[in-house]
Amino acid sequence: MKTYSVTEAKARLGPLADMALKKRPVFIRRGQRILQLVEATLPEPIPHYPEGHFAVEEERAAYLNSLPVDPEPLDR
């Protein structure tokens, strides 16, 4: 396992980033600790819906509110 000091990594950041993007993890030493440089996967953004998107008609809301509620929790 090849490791680079922080100073070495700073000088070679571009090529080391390319290695990480090619699925080859890069290890960087800082004192006794080791960091790993790998490609990050960002989560999908939360979609933005316009105001009122999830609104229900009054009749549907009245029906939903009339349904009985089970007093027992679901995780029995």
PQR file of N, CA, C, O and H, with PARSE charges and radii, in Angstrom:
ATOM      1  N   MET A   1       0.854  -1.170   0.000 -0.4000 1.5000
ATOM      2  CA  MET A   1       0.000   0.000   0.000 -0.0000 2.0000
ATOM      3  C   MET A   1       0.898   1.230   0.000  0.5500 1.7000
ATOM      4  O   MET A   1       1.614   1.492   0.966 -0.5500 1.4000
ATOM      5  N   LYS A   2       0.849   1.970  -1.082 -0.4000 1.5000
ATOM      6  CA  LYS A   2       1.638   3.205  -1.196 -0.0000 2.0000
ATOM      7  C   LYS A   2       0.895   4.316  -0.485  0.5500 1.7000
ATOM      8  O   LYS A   2      -0.299   4.524  -0.700 -0.5500 1.4000
ATOM      9  H   LYS A   2       0.267   1.757  -1.866  0.4000 1.0000
ATOM     10  N   THR A   3       1.620   5.027   0.367 -0.4000 1.5000
ATOM     11  CA  THR A   3       1.035   6.185   1.043 -0.0000 2.0000
ATOM     12  C   THR A   3       1.865   7.414   0.701  0.5500 1.7000
ATOM     13  O   THR A   3       3.053   7.315   0.392 -0.5500 1.4000
ATOM     14  H   THR A   3       2.590   4.857   0.542  0.4000 1.0000
ATOM     15  N   TYR A   4       1.229   8.552   0.760 -0.4000 1.5000
ATOM     16  CA  TYR A   4       1.868   9.826   0.461 -0.0000 2.0000
ATOM     17  C   TYR A   4       1.748  10.724   1.680  0.5500 1.7000
ATOM     18  O   TYR A   4       0.728  10.706   2.369 -0.5500 1.4000
ATOM     19  H   TYR A   4       0.264   8.632   1.010  0.4000 1.0000
ATOM     20  N   SER A   5       2.774  11.502   1.949 -0.4000 1.5000
ATOM     21  CA  SER A   5       2.667  12.505   3.005 -0.0000 2.0000
ATOM     22  C   SER A   5       1.769  13.624   2.491  0.5500 1.7000
ATOM     23  O   SER A   5       1.514  13.711   1.290 -0.5500 1.4000
ATOM     24  H   SER A   5       3.603  11.517   1.390  0.4000 1.0000
ATOM     25  N   VAL A   6       1.293  14.474   3.383 -0.4000 1.5000
ATOM     26  CA  VAL A   6       0.457  15.588   2.966 -0.0000 2.0000
ATOM     27  C   VAL A   6       1.227  16.479   1.991  0.5500 1.7000
ATOM     28  O   VAL A   6       0.661  16.954   1.006 -0.5500 1.4000
ATOM     29  H   VAL A   6       1.501  14.403   4.359  0.4000 1.0000
ATOM     30  N   THR A   7       2.502  16.706   2.256 -0.4000 1.5000
ATOM     31  CA  THR A   7       3.321  17.534   1.369 -0.0000 2.0000
ATOM     32  C   THR A   7       3.420  16.915  -0.020  0.5500 1.7000
ATOM     33  O   THR A   7       3.281  17.614  -1.024 -0.5500 1.4000
ATOM     34  H   THR A   7       2.963  16.320   3.056  0.4000 1.0000
ATOM     35  N   GLU A   8       3.663  15.587  -0.083 -0.4000 1.5000
ATOM     36  CA  GLU A   8       3.724  14.900  -1.381 -0.0000 2.0000
ATOM     37  C   GLU A   8       2.372  14.963  -2.089  0.5500 1.7000
ATOM     38  O   GLU A   8       2.307  15.184  -3.299 -0.5500 1.4000
ATOM     39  H   GLU A   8       3.776  15.019   0.732  0.4000 1.0000
ATOM     40  N   ALA A   9       1.307  14.770  -1.336 -0.4000 1.5000
ATOM     41  CA  ALA A   9      -0.030  14.769  -1.927 -0.0000 2.0000
ATOM     42  C   ALA A   9      -0.374  16.150  -2.490  0.5500 1.7000
ATOM     43  O   ALA A   9      -0.982  16.253  -3.556 -0.5500 1.4000
ATOM     44  H   ALA A   9       1.360  14.591  -0.354  0.4000 1.0000
ATOM     45  N   LYS A  10       0.012  17.205  -1.778 -0.4000 1.5000
ATOM     46  CA  LYS A  10      -0.260  18.556  -2.280 -0.0000 2.0000
ATOM     47  C   LYS A  10       0.430  18.779  -3.617  0.5500 1.7000
ATOM     48  O   LYS A  10      -0.146  19.377  -4.526 -0.5500 1.4000
ATOM     49  H   LYS A  10       0.506  17.122  -0.912  0.4000 1.0000
ATOM     50  N   ALA A  11       1.647  18.306  -3.735 -0.4000 1.5000
ATOM     51  CA  ALA A  11       2.421  18.514  -4.955 -0.0000 2.0000
ATOM     52  C   ALA A  11       1.885  17.671  -6.119  0.5500 1.7000
ATOM     53  O   ALA A  11       2.091  18.018  -7.282 -0.5500 1.4000
ATOM     54  H   ALA A  11       2.115  17.821  -2.996  0.4000 1.0000
ATOM     55  N   ARG A  12       1.201  16.568  -5.808 -0.4000 1.5000
ATOM     56  CA  ARG A  12       0.722  15.652  -6.850 -0.0000 2.0000
ATOM     57  C   ARG A  12      -0.792  15.490  -6.827  0.5500 1.7000
ATOM     58  O   ARG A  12      -1.301  14.443  -7.230 -0.5500 1.4000
ATOM     59  H   ARG A  12       1.034  16.286  -4.863  0.4000 1.0000
ATOM     60  N   LEU A  13      -1.520  16.498  -6.367 -0.4000 1.5000
ATOM     61  CA  LEU A  13      -2.957  16.352  -6.153 -0.0000 2.0000
ATOM     62  C   LEU A  13      -3.716  15.970  -7.423  0.5500 1.7000
ATOM     63  O   LEU A  13      -4.596  15.111  -7.373 -0.5500 1.4000
ATOM     64  H   LEU A  13      -1.107  17.348  -6.040  0.4000 1.0000
ATOM     65  N   GLY A  14      -3.397  16.581  -8.543 -0.4000 1.5000
ATOM     66  CA  GLY A  14      -4.085  16.258  -9.796 -0.0000 2.0000
ATOM     67  C   GLY A  14      -3.979  14.784 -10.161  0.5500 1.7000
ATOM     68  O   GLY A  14      -5.000  14.120 -10.339 -0.5500 1.4000
ATOM     69  H   GLY A  14      -2.682  17.279  -8.583  0.4000 1.0000
ATOM     70  N   PRO A  15      -2.751  14.258 -10.277 -0.5600 1.5000
ATOM     71  CA  PRO A  15      -2.611  12.833 -10.606  0.2800 2.0000
ATOM     72  C   PRO A  15      -3.209  11.907  -9.544  0.5500 1.7000
ATOM     73  O   PRO A  15      -3.753  10.853  -9.876 -0.5500 1.4000
ATOM     74  N   LEU A  16      -3.111  12.297  -8.275 -0.4000 1.5000
ATOM     75  CA  LEU A  16      -3.696  11.462  -7.224 -0.0000 2.0000
ATOM     76  C   LEU A  16      -5.221  11.464  -7.326  0.5500 1.7000
ATOM     77  O   LEU A  16      -5.860  10.438  -7.095 -0.5500 1.4000
ATOM     78  H   LEU A  16      -2.670  13.153  -8.006  0.4000 1.0000
ATOM     79  N   ALA A  17      -5.798  12.602  -7.668 -0.4000 1.5000
ATOM     80  CA  ALA A  17      -7.243  12.663  -7.858 -0.0000 2.0000
ATOM     81  C   ALA A  17      -7.653  11.781  -9.034  0.5500 1.7000
ATOM     82  O   ALA A  17      -8.670  11.091  -8.967 -0.5500 1.4000
ATOM     83  H   ALA A  17      -5.278  13.436  -7.856  0.4000 1.0000
ATOM     84  N   ASP A  18      -6.876  11.800 -10.098 -0.4000 1.5000
ATOM     85  CA  ASP A  18      -7.167  10.933 -11.245 -0.0000 2.0000
ATOM     86  C   ASP A  18      -7.126   9.462 -10.842  0.5500 1.7000
ATOM     87  O   ASP A  18      -7.965   8.674 -11.278 -0.5500 1.4000
ATOM     88  H   ASP A  18      -6.049  12.361 -10.152  0.4000 1.0000
ATOM     89  N   MET A  19      -6.156   9.094 -10.015 -0.4000 1.5000
ATOM     90  CA  MET A  19      -6.078   7.714  -9.539 -0.0000 2.0000
ATOM     91  C   MET A  19      -7.331   7.348  -8.754  0.5500 1.7000
ATOM     92  O   MET A  19      -7.900   6.275  -8.953 -0.5500 1.4000
ATOM     93  H   MET A  19      -5.474   9.734  -9.661  0.4000 1.0000
ATOM     94  N   ALA A  20      -7.762   8.237  -7.863 -0.4000 1.5000
ATOM     95  CA  ALA A  20      -8.950   7.969  -7.052 -0.0000 2.0000
ATOM     96  C   ALA A  20     -10.185   7.832  -7.937  0.5500 1.7000
ATOM     97  O   ALA A  20     -11.050   6.997  -7.673 -0.5500 1.4000
ATOM     98  H   ALA A  20      -7.300   9.109  -7.701  0.4000 1.0000
ATOM     99  N   LEU A  21     -10.270   8.651  -8.989 -0.4000 1.5000
ATOM    100  CA  LEU A  21     -11.410   8.574  -9.900 -0.0000 2.0000
ATOM    101  C   LEU A  21     -11.409   7.290 -10.721  0.5500 1.7000
ATOM    102  O   LEU A  21     -12.446   6.880 -11.242 -0.5500 1.4000
ATOM    103  H   LEU A  21      -9.567   9.329  -9.204  0.4000 1.0000
ATOM    104  N   LYS A  22     -10.251   6.660 -10.835 -0.4000 1.5000
ATOM    105  CA  LYS A  22     -10.147   5.380 -11.546 -0.0000 2.0000
ATOM    106  C   LYS A  22     -10.297   4.203 -10.587  0.5500 1.7000
ATOM    107  O   LYS A  22      -9.864   3.088 -10.879 -0.5500 1.4000
ATOM    108  H   LYS A  22      -9.408   6.993 -10.412  0.4000 1.0000
ATOM    109  N   LYS A  23     -10.916   4.468  -9.444 -0.4000 1.5000
ATOM    110  CA  LYS A  23     -11.212   3.433  -8.434 -0.0000 2.0000
ATOM    111  C   LYS A  23      -9.971   2.867  -7.777  0.5500 1.7000
ATOM    112  O   LYS A  23      -9.989   1.736  -7.290 -0.5500 1.4000
ATOM    113  H   LYS A  23     -11.268   5.373  -9.207  0.4000 1.0000
ATOM    114  N   ARG A  24      -8.887   3.637  -7.754 -0.4000 1.5000
ATOM    115  CA  ARG A  24      -7.673   3.230  -7.048 -0.0000 2.0000
ATOM    116  C   ARG A  24      -7.532   4.156  -5.844  0.5500 1.7000
ATOM    117  O   ARG A  24      -7.102   5.299  -6.003 -0.5500 1.4000
ATOM    118  H   ARG A  24      -8.871   4.556  -8.149  0.4000 1.0000
ATOM    119  N   PRO A  25      -7.882   3.692  -4.642 -0.5600 1.5000
ATOM    120  CA  PRO A  25      -7.820   4.572  -3.474  0.2800 2.0000
ATOM    121  C   PRO A  25      -6.407   5.073  -3.217  0.5500 1.7000
ATOM    122  O   PRO A  25      -5.423   4.367  -3.440 -0.5500 1.4000
ATOM    123  N   VAL A  26      -6.335   6.289  -2.750 -0.4000 1.5000
ATOM    124  CA  VAL A  26      -5.056   6.933  -2.453 -0.0000 2.0000
ATOM    125  C   VAL A  26      -5.002   7.163  -0.946  0.5500 1.7000
ATOM    126  O   VAL A  26      -5.961   7.658  -0.353 -0.5500 1.4000
ATOM    127  H   VAL A  26      -7.134   6.863  -2.568  0.4000 1.0000
ATOM    128  N   PHE A  27      -3.892   6.808  -0.338 -0.4000 1.5000
ATOM    129  CA  PHE A  27      -3.727   6.960   1.105 -0.0000 2.0000
ATOM    130  C   PHE A  27      -2.733   8.077   1.394  0.5500 1.7000
ATOM    131  O   PHE A  27      -1.650   8.132   0.810 -0.5500 1.4000
ATOM    132  H   PHE A  27      -3.113   6.406  -0.820  0.4000 1.0000
ATOM    133  N   ILE A  28      -3.118   8.959   2.299 -0.4000 1.5000
ATOM    134  CA  ILE A  28      -2.299  10.119   2.650 -0.0000 2.0000
ATOM    135  C   ILE A  28      -2.033  10.083   4.152  0.5500 1.7000
ATOM    136  O   ILE A  28      -2.954   9.945   4.957 -0.5500 1.4000
ATOM    137  H   ILE A  28      -3.998   8.914   2.773  0.4000 1.0000
ATOM    138  N   ARG A  29      -0.747  10.210   4.516 -0.4000 1.5000
ATOM    139  CA  ARG A  29      -0.348  10.213   5.933 -0.0000 2.0000
ATOM    140  C   ARG A  29      -0.336  11.628   6.479  0.5500 1.7000
ATOM    141  O   ARG A  29       0.125  12.560   5.820 -0.5500 1.4000
ATOM    142  H   ARG A  29       0.001  10.321   3.862  0.4000 1.0000
ATOM    143  N   ARG A  30      -0.835  11.773   7.662 -0.4000 1.5000
ATOM    144  CA  ARG A  30      -0.683  13.034   8.412 -0.0000 2.0000
ATOM    145  C   ARG A  30      -0.326  12.614   9.830  0.5500 1.7000
ATOM    146  O   ARG A  30      -1.195  12.296  10.642 -0.5500 1.4000
ATOM    147  H   ARG A  30      -1.209  11.017   8.198  0.4000 1.0000
ATOM    148  N   GLY A  31       0.964  12.621  10.106 -0.4000 1.5000
ATOM    149  CA  GLY A  31       1.437  12.104  11.397 -0.0000 2.0000
ATOM    150  C   GLY A  31       1.206  10.606  11.446  0.5500 1.7000
ATOM    151  O   GLY A  31       1.608   9.883  10.534 -0.5500 1.4000
ATOM    152  H   GLY A  31       1.670  12.879   9.447  0.4000 1.0000
ATOM    153  N   GLN A  32       0.558  10.134  12.508 -0.4000 1.5000
ATOM    154  CA  GLN A  32       0.275   8.705  12.665 -0.0000 2.0000
ATOM    155  C   GLN A  32      -1.056   8.300  12.041  0.5500 1.7000
ATOM    156  O   GLN A  32      -1.405   7.120  12.033 -0.5500 1.4000
ATOM    157  H   GLN A  32       0.231  10.721  13.248  0.4000 1.0000
ATOM    158  N   ARG A  33      -1.796   9.266  11.522 -0.4000 1.5000
ATOM    159  CA  ARG A  33      -3.119   8.982  10.976 -0.0000 2.0000
ATOM    160  C   ARG A  33      -3.056   8.888   9.454  0.5500 1.7000
ATOM    161  O   ARG A  33      -2.173   9.466   8.820 -0.5500 1.4000
ATOM    162  H   ARG A  33      -1.513  10.225  11.528  0.4000 1.0000
ATOM    163  N   ILE A  34      -4.006   8.150   8.878 -0.4000 1.5000
ATOM    164  CA  ILE A  34      -4.041   7.956   7.429 -0.0000 2.0000
ATOM    165  C   ILE A  34      -5.422   8.356   6.908  0.5500 1.7000
ATOM    166  O   ILE A  34      -6.451   7.991   7.478 -0.5500 1.4000
ATOM    167  H   ILE A  34      -4.723   7.680   9.393  0.4000 1.0000
ATOM    168  N   LEU A  35      -5.415   9.109   5.820 -0.4000 1.5000
ATOM    169  CA  LEU A  35      -6.639   9.510   5.129 -0.0000 2.0000
ATOM    170  C   LEU A  35      -6.751   8.697   3.853  0.5500 1.7000
ATOM    171  O   LEU A  35      -5.745   8.245   3.307 -0.5500 1.4000
ATOM    172  H   LEU A  35      -4.580   9.405   5.357  0.4000 1.0000
ATOM    173  N   GLN A  36      -7.964   8.514   3.382 -0.4000 1.5000
ATOM    174  CA  GLN A  36      -8.167   7.816   2.118 -0.0000 2.0000
ATOM    175  C   GLN A  36      -8.892   8.752   1.164  0.5500 1.7000
ATOM    176  O   GLN A  36      -9.928   9.321   1.506 -0.5500 1.4000
ATOM    177  H   GLN A  36      -8.781   8.882   3.826  0.4000 1.0000
ATOM    178  N   LEU A  37      -8.341   8.906  -0.033 -0.4000 1.5000
ATOM    179  CA  LEU A  37      -8.935   9.740  -1.066 -0.0000 2.0000
ATOM    180  C   LEU A  37      -9.670   8.825  -2.038  0.5500 1.7000
ATOM    181  O   LEU A  37      -9.049   8.015  -2.726 -0.5500 1.4000
ATOM    182  H   LEU A  37      -7.499   8.444  -0.311  0.4000 1.0000
ATOM    183  N   VAL A  38     -10.999   8.956  -2.092 -0.4000 1.5000
ATOM    184  CA  VAL A  38     -11.821   8.156  -2.997 -0.0000 2.0000
ATOM    185  C   VAL A  38     -12.874   9.058  -3.631  0.5500 1.7000
ATOM    186  O   VAL A  38     -13.161  10.144  -3.127 -0.5500 1.4000
ATOM    187  H   VAL A  38     -11.503   9.614  -1.533  0.4000 1.0000
ATOM    188  N   GLU A  39     -13.444   8.600  -4.735 -0.4000 1.5000
ATOM    189  CA  GLU A  39     -14.501   9.355  -5.397 -0.0000 2.0000
ATOM    190  C   GLU A  39     -15.753   9.354  -4.530  0.5500 1.7000
ATOM    191  O   GLU A  39     -16.135   8.319  -3.985 -0.5500 1.4000
ATOM    192  H   GLU A  39     -13.212   7.718  -5.145  0.4000 1.0000
ATOM    193  N   ALA A  40     -16.382  10.501  -4.405 -0.4000 1.5000
ATOM    194  CA  ALA A  40     -17.613  10.623  -3.619 -0.0000 2.0000
ATOM    195  C   ALA A  40     -18.822  10.440  -4.527  0.5500 1.7000
ATOM    196  O   ALA A  40     -18.788  10.790  -5.707 -0.5500 1.4000
ATOM    197  H   ALA A  40     -16.071  11.342  -4.848  0.4000 1.0000
ATOM    198  N   THR A  41     -19.882   9.889  -3.964 -0.4000 1.5000
ATOM    199  CA  THR A  41     -21.150   9.758  -4.664 -0.0000 2.0000
ATOM    200  C   THR A  41     -22.140  10.677  -3.970  0.5500 1.7000
ATOM    201  O   THR A  41     -22.465  10.481  -2.799 -0.5500 1.4000
ATOM    202  H   THR A  41     -19.910   9.604  -3.006  0.4000 1.0000
ATOM    203  N   LEU A  42     -22.617  11.676  -4.691 -0.4000 1.5000
ATOM    204  CA  LEU A  42     -23.547  12.625  -4.102 -0.0000 2.0000
ATOM    205  C   LEU A  42     -24.970  12.108  -4.204  0.5500 1.7000
ATOM    206  O   LEU A  42     -25.332  11.499  -5.211 -0.5500 1.4000
ATOM    207  H   LEU A  42     -22.353  11.835  -5.643  0.4000 1.0000
ATOM    208  N   PRO A  43     -25.789  12.340  -3.175 -0.5600 1.5000
ATOM    209  CA  PRO A  43     -27.180  11.894  -3.240  0.2800 2.0000
ATOM    210  C   PRO A  43     -27.971  12.752  -4.227  0.5500 1.7000
ATOM    211  O   PRO A  43     -27.594  13.884  -4.531 -0.5500 1.4000
ATOM    212  N   GLU A  44     -29.060  12.195  -4.713 -0.4000 1.5000
ATOM    213  CA  GLU A  44     -29.939  12.943  -5.598 -0.0000 2.0000
ATOM    214  C   GLU A  44     -30.551  14.098  -4.809  0.5500 1.7000
ATOM    215  O   GLU A  44     -30.874  13.929  -3.634 -0.5500 1.4000
ATOM    216  H   GLU A  44     -29.366  11.276  -4.466  0.4000 1.0000
ATOM    217  N   PRO A  45     -30.717  15.266  -5.428 -0.5600 1.5000
ATOM    218  CA  PRO A  45     -31.327  16.381  -4.696  0.2800 2.0000
ATOM    219  C   PRO A  45     -32.786  16.091  -4.381  0.5500 1.7000
ATOM    220  O   PRO A  45     -33.461  15.378  -5.123 -0.5500 1.4000
ATOM    221  N   ILE A  46     -33.259  16.641  -3.291 -0.4000 1.5000
ATOM    222  CA  ILE A  46     -34.657  16.484  -2.917 -0.0000 2.0000
ATOM    223  C   ILE A  46     -35.475  17.348  -3.871  0.5500 1.7000
ATOM    224  O   ILE A  46     -35.210  18.543  -4.006 -0.5500 1.4000
ATOM    225  H   ILE A  46     -32.711  17.220  -2.688  0.4000 1.0000
ATOM    226  N   PRO A  47     -36.462  16.758  -4.530 -0.5600 1.5000
ATOM    227  CA  PRO A  47     -37.226  17.554  -5.491  0.2800 2.0000
ATOM    228  C   PRO A  47     -38.024  18.657  -4.805  0.5500 1.7000
ATOM    229  O   PRO A  47     -38.488  18.494  -3.676 -0.5500 1.4000
ATOM    230  N   HIS A  48     -38.174  19.761  -5.489 -0.4000 1.5000
ATOM    231  CA  HIS A  48     -38.950  20.884  -4.965 -0.0000 2.0000
ATOM    232  C   HIS A  48     -40.309  20.864  -5.653  0.5500 1.7000
ATOM    233  O   HIS A  48     -40.396  20.872  -6.881 -0.5500 1.4000
ATOM    234  H   HIS A  48     -37.797  19.893  -6.406  0.4000 1.0000
ATOM    235  N   TYR A  49     -41.361  20.839  -4.852 -0.4000 1.5000
ATOM    236  CA  TYR A  49     -42.716  20.850  -5.391 -0.0000 2.0000
ATOM    237  C   TYR A  49     -43.346  22.205  -5.121  0.5500 1.7000
ATOM    238  O   TYR A  49     -43.084  22.816  -4.085 -0.5500 1.4000
ATOM    239  H   TYR A  49     -41.290  20.833  -3.855  0.4000 1.0000
ATOM    240  N   PRO A  50     -44.175  22.682  -6.046 -0.5600 1.5000
ATOM    241  CA  PRO A  50     -44.821  23.976  -5.822  0.2800 2.0000
ATOM    242  C   PRO A  50     -45.801  23.892  -4.658  0.5500 1.7000
ATOM    243  O   PRO A  50     -46.298  22.818  -4.320 -0.5500 1.4000
ATOM    244  N   GLU A  51     -46.066  25.033  -4.060 -0.4000 1.5000
ATOM    245  CA  GLU A  51     -46.990  25.090  -2.933 -0.0000 2.0000
ATOM    246  C   GLU A  51     -48.337  24.512  -3.357  0.5500 1.7000
ATOM    247  O   GLU A  51     -48.848  24.835  -4.430 -0.5500 1.4000
ATOM    248  H   GLU A  51     -45.663  25.906  -4.334  0.4000 1.0000
ATOM    249  N   GLY A  52     -48.908  23.662  -2.514 -0.4000 1.5000
ATOM    250  CA  GLY A  52     -50.197  23.053  -2.787 -0.0000 2.0000
ATOM    251  C   GLY A  52     -50.122  21.769  -3.582  0.5500 1.7000
ATOM    252  O   GLY A  52     -51.160  21.189  -3.901 -0.5500 1.4000
ATOM    253  H   GLY A  52     -48.493  23.400  -1.642  0.4000 1.0000
ATOM    254  N   HIS A  53     -48.924  21.306  -3.914 -0.4000 1.5000
ATOM    255  CA  HIS A  53     -48.760  20.103  -4.724 -0.0000 2.0000
ATOM    256  C   HIS A  53     -49.412  18.886  -4.064  0.5500 1.7000
ATOM    257  O   HIS A  53     -50.008  18.053  -4.746 -0.5500 1.4000
ATOM    258  H   HIS A  53     -48.082  21.778  -3.655  0.4000 1.0000
ATOM    259  N   PHE A  54     -49.299  18.786  -2.751 -0.4000 1.5000
ATOM    260  CA  PHE A  54     -49.814  17.626  -2.040 -0.0000 2.0000
ATOM    261  C   PHE A  54     -51.184  17.885  -1.407  0.5500 1.7000
ATOM    262  O   PHE A  54     -51.664  17.078  -0.610 -0.5500 1.4000
ATOM    263  H   PHE A  54     -48.815  19.463  -2.196  0.4000 1.0000
ATOM    264  N   ALA A  55     -51.795  18.981  -1.754 -0.4000 1.5000
ATOM    265  CA  ALA A  55     -53.091  19.318  -1.176 -0.0000 2.0000
ATOM    266  C   ALA A  55     -54.146  18.319  -1.650  0.5500 1.7000
ATOM    267  O   ALA A  55     -54.087  17.825  -2.776 -0.5500 1.4000
ATOM    268  H   ALA A  55     -51.405  19.636  -2.401  0.4000 1.0000
ATOM    269  N   VAL A  56     -55.109  18.030  -0.779 -0.4000 1.5000
ATOM    270  CA  VAL A  56     -56.211  17.150  -1.146 -0.0000 2.0000
ATOM    271  C   VAL A  56     -57.507  17.952  -1.129  0.5500 1.7000
ATOM    272  O   VAL A  56     -57.626  18.958  -0.430 -0.5500 1.4000
ATOM    273  H   VAL A  56     -55.157  18.431   0.135  0.4000 1.0000
ATOM    274  N   GLU A  57     -58.455  17.492  -1.901 -0.4000 1.5000
ATOM    275  CA  GLU A  57     -59.745  18.169  -1.930 -0.0000 2.0000
ATOM    276  C   GLU A  57     -60.419  18.037  -0.569  0.5500 1.7000
ATOM    277  O   GLU A  57     -60.114  17.126   0.201 -0.5500 1.4000
ATOM    278  H   GLU A  57     -58.358  16.675  -2.469  0.4000 1.0000
ATOM    279  N   GLU A  58     -61.330  18.948  -0.284 -0.4000 1.5000
ATOM    280  CA  GLU A  58     -61.999  18.967   1.028 -0.0000 2.0000
ATOM    281  C   GLU A  58     -62.727  17.665   1.298  0.5500 1.7000
ATOM    282  O   GLU A  58     -62.691  17.167   2.423 -0.5500 1.4000
ATOM    283  H   GLU A  58     -61.578  19.688  -0.910  0.4000 1.0000
ATOM    284  N   GLU A  59     -63.388  17.098   0.296 -0.4000 1.5000
ATOM    285  CA  GLU A  59     -64.119  15.844   0.500 -0.0000 2.0000
ATOM    286  C   GLU A  59     -63.157  14.724   0.886  0.5500 1.7000
ATOM    287  O   GLU A  59     -63.427  13.948   1.803 -0.5500 1.4000
ATOM    288  H   GLU A  59     -63.418  17.503  -0.618  0.4000 1.0000
ATOM    289  N   ARG A  60     -62.028  14.649   0.175 -0.4000 1.5000
ATOM    290  CA  ARG A  60     -61.029  13.603   0.470 -0.0000 2.0000
ATOM    291  C   ARG A  60     -60.444  13.809   1.858  0.5500 1.7000
ATOM    292  O   ARG A  60     -60.255  12.839   2.590 -0.5500 1.4000
ATOM    293  H   ARG A  60     -61.809  15.279  -0.570  0.4000 1.0000
ATOM    294  N   ALA A  61     -60.153  15.053   2.239 -0.4000 1.5000
ATOM    295  CA  ALA A  61     -59.610  15.346   3.564 -0.0000 2.0000
ATOM    296  C   ALA A  61     -60.618  14.954   4.642  0.5500 1.7000
ATOM    297  O   ALA A  61     -60.234  14.386   5.665 -0.5500 1.4000
ATOM    298  H   ALA A  61     -60.307  15.841   1.643  0.4000 1.0000
ATOM    299  N   ALA A  62     -61.905  15.249   4.426 -0.4000 1.5000
ATOM    300  CA  ALA A  62     -62.935  14.884   5.408 -0.0000 2.0000
ATOM    301  C   ALA A  62     -63.002  13.371   5.548  0.5500 1.7000
ATOM    302  O   ALA A  62     -63.133  12.857   6.659 -0.5500 1.4000
ATOM    303  H   ALA A  62     -62.217  15.711   3.595  0.4000 1.0000
ATOM    304  N   TYR A  63     -62.913  12.651   4.428 -0.4000 1.5000
ATOM    305  CA  TYR A  63     -62.938  11.191   4.488 -0.0000 2.0000
ATOM    306  C   TYR A  63     -61.731  10.657   5.266  0.5500 1.7000
ATOM    307  O   TYR A  63     -61.880   9.806   6.143 -0.5500 1.4000
ATOM    308  H   TYR A  63     -62.806  13.069   3.526  0.4000 1.0000
ATOM    309  N   LEU A  64     -60.558  11.151   4.947 -0.4000 1.5000
ATOM    310  CA  LEU A  64     -59.348  10.680   5.636 -0.0000 2.0000
ATOM    311  C   LEU A  64     -59.408  10.978   7.127  0.5500 1.7000
ATOM    312  O   LEU A  64     -58.975  10.164   7.942 -0.5500 1.4000
ATOM    313  H   LEU A  64     -60.437  11.842   4.234  0.4000 1.0000
ATOM    314  N   ASN A  65     -59.936  12.130   7.483 -0.4000 1.5000
ATOM    315  CA  ASN A  65     -60.044  12.489   8.896 -0.0000 2.0000
ATOM    316  C   ASN A  65     -61.108  11.684   9.620  0.5500 1.7000
ATOM    317  O   ASN A  65     -61.084  11.607  10.848 -0.5500 1.4000
ATOM    318  H   ASN A  65     -60.288  12.791   6.821  0.4000 1.0000
ATOM    319  N   SER A  66     -62.052  11.076   8.884 -0.4000 1.5000
ATOM    320  CA  SER A  66     -63.110  10.293   9.520 -0.0000 2.0000
ATOM    321  C   SER A  66     -62.681   8.854   9.789  0.5500 1.7000
ATOM    322  O   SER A  66     -63.362   8.147  10.532 -0.5500 1.4000
ATOM    323  H   SER A  66     -62.072  11.139   7.886  0.4000 1.0000
ATOM    324  N   LEU A  67     -61.591   8.410   9.217 -0.4000 1.5000
ATOM    325  CA  LEU A  67     -61.136   7.032   9.410 -0.0000 2.0000
ATOM    326  C   LEU A  67     -60.713   6.806  10.851  0.5500 1.7000
ATOM    327  O   LEU A  67     -60.118   7.693  11.464 -0.5500 1.4000
ATOM    328  H   LEU A  67     -61.037   8.984   8.614  0.4000 1.0000
ATOM    329  N   PRO A  68     -61.015   5.615  11.412 -0.5600 1.5000
ATOM    330  CA  PRO A  68     -60.606   5.336  12.790  0.2800 2.0000
ATOM    331  C   PRO A  68     -59.078   5.214  12.887  0.5500 1.7000
ATOM    332  O   PRO A  68     -58.408   4.786  11.948 -0.5500 1.4000
ATOM    333  N   VAL A  69     -58.573   5.590  14.017 -0.4000 1.5000
ATOM    334  CA  VAL A  69     -57.140   5.528  14.269 -0.0000 2.0000
ATOM    335  C   VAL A  69     -56.881   4.367  15.228  0.5500 1.7000
ATOM    336  O   VAL A  69     -57.499   4.271  16.288 -0.5500 1.4000
ATOM    337  H   VAL A  69     -59.118   5.938  14.780  0.4000 1.0000
ATOM    338  N   ASP A  70     -55.949   3.479  14.835 -0.4000 1.5000
ATOM    339  CA  ASP A  70     -55.584   2.342  15.696 -0.0000 2.0000
ATOM    340  C   ASP A  70     -54.707   2.870  16.826  0.5500 1.7000
ATOM    341  O   ASP A  70     -53.627   3.400  16.568 -0.5500 1.4000
ATOM    342  H   ASP A  70     -55.447   3.556  13.974  0.4000 1.0000
ATOM    343  N   PRO A  71     -55.157   2.732  18.080 -0.5600 1.5000
ATOM    344  CA  PRO A  71     -54.366   3.259  19.197  0.2800 2.0000
ATOM    345  C   PRO A  71     -53.081   2.474  19.458  0.5500 1.7000
ATOM    346  O   PRO A  71     -52.200   2.952  20.173 -0.5500 1.4000
ATOM    347  N   GLU A  72     -52.969   1.278  18.887 -0.4000 1.5000
ATOM    348  CA  GLU A  72     -51.769   0.476  19.090 -0.0000 2.0000
ATOM    349  C   GLU A  72     -50.676   0.924  18.128  0.5500 1.7000
ATOM    350  O   GLU A  72     -50.952   1.185  16.957 -0.5500 1.4000
ATOM    351  H   GLU A  72     -53.684   0.890  18.307  0.4000 1.0000
ATOM    352  N   PRO A  73     -49.445   1.017  18.607 -0.5600 1.5000
ATOM    353  CA  PRO A  73     -48.345   1.391  17.696  0.2800 2.0000
ATOM    354  C   PRO A  73     -48.112   0.305  16.652  0.5500 1.7000
ATOM    355  O   PRO A  73     -48.427  -0.863  16.880 -0.5500 1.4000
ATOM    356  N   LEU A  74     -47.564   0.693  15.518 -0.4000 1.5000
ATOM    357  CA  LEU A  74     -47.322  -0.261  14.434 -0.0000 2.0000
ATOM    358  C   LEU A  74     -46.203  -1.242  14.735  0.5500 1.7000
ATOM    359  O   LEU A  74     -46.214  -2.359  14.218 -0.5500 1.4000
ATOM    360  H   LEU A  74     -47.309   1.642  15.332  0.4000 1.0000
ATOM    361  N   ASP A  75     -45.236  -0.853  15.559 -0.4000 1.5000
ATOM    362  CA  ASP A  75     -44.096  -1.737  15.850 -0.0000 2.0000
ATOM    363  C   ASP A  75     -44.362  -2.554  17.115  0.5500 1.7000
ATOM    364  O   ASP A  75     -43.772  -2.303  18.166 -0.5500 1.4000
ATOM    365  H   ASP A  75     -45.228   0.055  15.979  0.4000 1.0000
ATOM    366  N   ARG A  76     -45.226  -3.496  17.001 -0.4000 1.5000
ATOM    367  CA  ARG A  76     -45.652  -4.304  18.167 -0.0000 2.0000
ATOM    368  C   ARG A  76     -44.587  -5.241  18.603  0.5500 1.7000
ATOM    369  O   ARG A  76     -44.779  -5.989  19.562 -0.5500 1.4000
ATOM    370  H   ARG A  76     -45.705  -3.699  16.147  0.4000 1.0000
TER
END
